[in-house]
Amino acid sequence: MQAWRVHRNGEPSEVMELEETDRPTPGDGQVLLAVRAANINFPDALLCRGQYQVRPPLPFTPGVEICGETEDGRRVLATPALPDGGLAEYVVADESALLPAPEALDDAEAAALHIGYQTGWFGLHRRARLQAGETLLVHAAAGGVGSAAVQLGKAAGATVIGVAGGPEKAAIARELGCDLVIDRRNEDIVAAVKEATGGRGADVVYDPVGGDAYAKSVKCIAFEGRVVVVGFASGTIPTPGLNHALVKNYSIAGLHWGLYNAKDPAAVRACHDELTKLAAQGVIKPLISERVPMADAARAVQRVADGTSTGRIVVLPSGGTR
């Protein structure tokens, strides 16, 4: 089979190589899946760079979520077992963790539903306890993680303020349903949030960026607001001033969604059931900006790494348009 392999750490476009390799062999409790679509996530870029919290042995195949097909023809969502990730024609995954692909979504959309939307749902509902009528500020609102949070925030009845970089991404954020979009390149985030909320600030901040985005968020957080720390796409990990959190009376909540797989798998399945219902109702739908063939996967991962992509880029190993 074909698979993208990383033999040394570095930039994805430089270290990913498309090779012929053997199909992975399922272990106890695992199944072999044919990959119908593989969604690219920022952690794939971090895996290539050797900067992710999980460092699989070299060589490995990146790709942390897929829509696959079982040998008996079931369409499922899976997180492949590293070091044999999803940018391949076949993967193995734990059978107990397989989730049915929503019928309302095609293969590419289904492949992009799992991690980003689960992260958004747990971040907004479990960690931030977002309530209808509250104001939600979402950074990188046109990106894969941010776009999911925008849709889930609207589904929860929140007023959603999206932050994006540049007119193209700002337009996408508006199309996603943001009530207000702030172009961080030419607008003052803090002033715009305060003006939109009558000086109160955002009740919940969803931050997959870190760095300057976090610093500005805590300047416009509401009384008893909650900042959900999802990731650090900017490359800069904030060092929060806890005296500031004390004085302004806000909470900082970290979110590592992968821990729920280990510590509360029933909650993950319940979340998937809820996401499936929302997808069937047309309330949420992953924003797929590109569907690329297997040969273009390395360039696609690099675009995600560089922050130049919008929504989700999905690799179709068969070369189709599913």
C-alpha positions in Angstrom: 0.0 0.0 0.0 1.0 3.7 -0.2 1.7 5.7 2.9 3.4 8.9 3.8 6.3 8.3 6.0 8.5 10.6 8.2 12.1 9.3 8.7 13.4 12.5 10.4 11.8 15.5 12.1 11.4 18.8 10.3 9.0 20.8 8.2 6.3 18.5 6.7 7.1 19.4 3.0 10.7 18.4 3.6 10.4 15.2 5.7 7.2 13.5 4.4 7.9 10.9 1.8 5.3 8.8 -0.1 6.4 5.2 0.0 5.2 1.7 -0.8 4.9 -0.2 2.5 3.2 -3.2 4.0 -0.3 -2.9 5.4 -0.3 -2.6 9.2 -1.3 -5.8 11.1 -4.1 -5.4 13.7 -3.3 -6.4 17.2 -5.6 -7.6 19.9 -8.8 -5.6 19.9 -7.8 -3.8 16.7 -9.3 -3.8 13.2 -7.9 -3.0 9.7 -9.6 -0.1 8.0 -9.4 1.1 4.4 -9.0 4.9 4.5 -11.8 6.7 2.7 -10.7 10.2 3.8 -8.0 11.5 6.1 -8.4 15.0 7.7 -5.3 17.0 8.3 -4.9 18.6 11.8 -2.3 20.9 13.2 -1.0 18.1 15.4 0.1 16.3 12.1 2.5 19.2 11.5 3.7 19.1 15.1 4.3 15.3 14.8 6.5 16.0 11.7 8.4 18.6 13.6 8.8 16.4 16.7 7.0 18.9 18.8 3.8 17.1 19.6 3.1 15.7 23.1 3.2 12.2 21.6 6.4 11.4 19.8 6.1 8.1 17.8 9.2 6.3 16.8 10.7 7.0 13.5 9.7 6.3 10.8 6.0 7.0 11.3 3.0 8.0 9.3 1.1 11.1 10.3 -2.7 11.5 10.2 -4.6 11.5 13.5 -8.2 11.1 12.2 -10.0 9.4 9.4 -13.2 8.2 7.9 -12.6 4.5 7.1 -14.3 1.4 6.0 -14.3 -1.9 7.9 -13.9 -5.2 6.1 -17.7 -5.8 6.5 -18.4 -2.4 4.8 -19.2 -0.2 7.7 -18.3 3.5 7.4 -16.6 4.6 10.6 -14.6 7.4 12.2 -11.3 6.4 13.8 -8.1 7.8 15.3 -5.4 5.5 13.9 -2.9 4.0 16.2 0.5 5.7 15.8 3.1 5.1 14.4 0.8 4.0 11.5 -1.3 7.2 11.0 -4.1 8.0 8.6 -2.2 9.4 5.6 -2.1 5.9 4.1 -4.4 3.6 2.2 -4.9 1.3 5.2 -4.7 1.8 9.0 -5.4 -0.1 12.2 -7.5 1.3 15.0 -9.0 0.1 18.3 -12.3 -1.5 17.6 -13.8 -0.3 20.9 -13.2 3.4 19.9 -14.7 3.2 16.4 -17.7 5.6 15.9 -20.3 5.4 13.1 -19.9 8.0 10.4 -22.9 10.3 10.4 -25.1 9.6 7.4 -25.6 13.3 6.8 -21.9 13.9 6.0 -19.8 12.6 3.1 -16.5 11.0 3.7 -14.4 14.2 3.8 -16.9 15.9 6.1 -17.1 12.9 8.4 -13.3 12.7 8.6 -13.2 16.3 9.9 -16.0 15.9 12.4 -14.3 13.9 15.2 -11.4 15.7 16.9 -12.2 19.3 16.0 -15.9 19.1 16.9 -15.3 16.9 20.0 -12.7 19.5 21.2 -15.1 22.3 20.6 -18.0 20.5 22.3 -16.0 19.5 25.4 -14.3 23.0 25.5 -17.5 24.9 25.3 -19.8 22.7 27.3 -17.7 20.7 29.8 -14.9 23.2 30.5 -16.6 26.6 29.9 -20.2 25.7 30.6 -21.3 28.1 27.8 -24.9 29.3 28.3 -27.4 30.6 25.8 -27.3 34.4 25.5 -23.6 34.6 26.5 -20.9 36.1 24.3 -18.3 33.7 22.8 -15.0 35.0 21.4 -13.4 32.5 19.0 -9.8 33.0 17.7 -8.8 31.6 14.3 -12.5 31.5 13.5 -12.0 30.5 9.8 -9.6 27.7 10.7 -10.5 24.0 11.3 -10.7 24.2 15.1 -12.2 27.7 15.2 -14.8 27.0 12.6 -16.1 24.1 14.6 -16.3 26.3 17.7 -18.2 29.0 15.8 -20.9 26.5 14.7 -21.2 24.9 18.1 -21.4 28.3 19.8 -24.3 29.3 17.5 -26.0 26.0 18.1 -25.7 26.7 21.9 -27.5 30.0 21.5 -24.4 32.2 22.1 -23.5 35.5 20.4 -20.3 34.6 18.5 -17.5 37.0 17.8 -14.9 35.6 15.5 -11.3 36.7 15.0 -9.7 36.1 11.7 -6.6 37.3 9.8 -7.3 39.1 6.6 -10.3 39.8 4.4 -10.6 36.3 2.9 -10.7 34.6 6.3 -12.9 37.3 7.7 -15.5 36.6 4.9 -15.4 32.9 5.7 -16.0 33.5 9.4 -19.1 35.6 8.5 -20.4 32.8 6.3 -20.0 30.4 9.2 -22.5 32.5 11.2 -20.4 34.8 13.4 -22.4 37.7 14.7 -19.4 39.9 14.5 -16.0 39.3 12.8 -12.8 41.1 13.8 -9.9 41.3 11.3 -7.0 41.1 13.7 -4.7 42.6 11.0 -6.4 46.0 11.0 -8.7 46.1 13.9 -8.2 46.4 17.7 -9.6 43.1 19.1 -9.9 44.5 22.7 -11.7 47.6 21.7 -14.0 45.8 19.2 -15.1 43.2 21.8 -15.8 45.9 24.4 -17.8 48.0 22.0 -19.8 45.0 20.9 -20.6 43.9 24.5 -21.3 47.4 25.9 -18.0 47.3 27.8 -18.8 43.9 29.5 -16.4 41.7 27.6 -16.7 38.1 26.3 -18.1 35.5 28.7 -16.1 32.7 27.0 -13.0 32.8 25.0 -12.0 29.8 22.8 -8.3 30.1 22.1 -6.4 27.6 19.9 -3.8 30.2 19.1 -2.0 31.4 22.3 0.5 34.1 22.2 -0.9 37.6 21.4 -4.4 36.2 21.0 -4.4 35.0 24.7 -2.9 38.3 25.9 -5.7 40.3 24.2 -8.4 37.9 25.3 -7.8 38.5 29.0 -8.0 42.3 28.4 -11.6 41.9 27.2 -12.8 39.0 29.3 -16.1 39.5 31.3 -16.6 39.3 35.0 -16.6 35.5 35.8 -15.5 34.8 32.2 -13.8 31.6 31.1 -10.8 31.3 28.8 -10.5 27.8 27.3 -6.9 27.1 26.3 -7.1 24.7 23.3 -3.6 25.0 21.7 -0.8 27.2 20.6 -0.9 27.5 16.8 1.0 30.8 17.1 4.0 28.9 18.4 4.0 30.9 21.6 2.8 29.4 24.9 1.4 32.2 27.1 2.6 32.6 30.7 -0.6 33.8 32.5 -0.4 36.4 35.2 -2.5 34.7 37.9 -2.7 38.0 39.8 -4.6 39.3 36.7 -7.0 36.4 36.8 -7.6 37.1 40.5 -8.2 40.8 40.2 -10.6 40.4 37.2 -12.3 37.3 38.5 -12.0 35.0 35.4 -11.1 31.4 35.0 -8.5 29.7 32.8 -9.4 26.2 31.7 -7.1 23.9 29.8 -8.5 21.3 27.4 -6.7 18.2 26.3 -9.5 16.3 24.5 -7.5 13.1 24.2 -7.6 12.5 27.9 -11.4 12.0 27.6 -10.7 8.9 25.4 -8.8 7.4 28.3 -10.7 8.7 31.3 -14.3 9.0 30.2 -14.9 7.2 26.9 -18.6 7.1 27.5 -18.6 10.9 27.4 -16.9 10.8 24.0 -19.6 8.5 22.6 -22.3 10.7 24.1 -20.7 13.7 22.5 -20.6 11.9 19.1 -24.3 11.1 19.4 -25.0 14.8 20.0 -22.8 15.9 17.1 -24.5 13.3 14.8 -27.9 14.8 15.7 -26.6 18.3 15.0 -25.2 17.2 11.7 -28.5 15.6 10.7 -30.3 18.8 11.5 -27.8 20.8 9.4 -26.7 22.9 12.4 -23.1 21.8 12.0 -21.1 20.9 8.9 -17.3 20.8 8.7 -15.9 23.4 6.4 -13.9 21.5 3.8 -11.8 24.0 1.9 -9.9 21.4 -0.2 -10.1 17.7 -1.0 -6.7 16.7 -2.3 -5.3 13.4 -3.7 -2.8 11.3 -1.8 0.1 12.8 -3.8 -0.5 16.3 -2.5 -0.7 15.4 1.2 2.7 16.7 2.2 2.0 20.1 0.6 -1.4 20.2 2.4 0.2 19.5 5.8 2.7 22.2 5.2 -0.1 24.7 4.4 -1.8 23.8 7.7 1.5 24.2 9.5 2.0 27.6 7.9 -1.5 28.8 8.9 -2.4 29.7 5.3 -5.3 27.2 5.0 -8.9 27.8 5.9 -11.4 25.2 7.3 -10.2 21.7 6.7 -8.0 20.1 4.1 -8.9 16.4 3.6 -6.8 13.8 1.8 -8.6 11.2 -0.3 -6.3 8.2 -0.8 -8.4 6.8 -3.6 -8.1 10.0 -5.5 -11.8 10.5 -5.6 -14.0 13.4 -4.6 -15.9 11.9 -1.8 
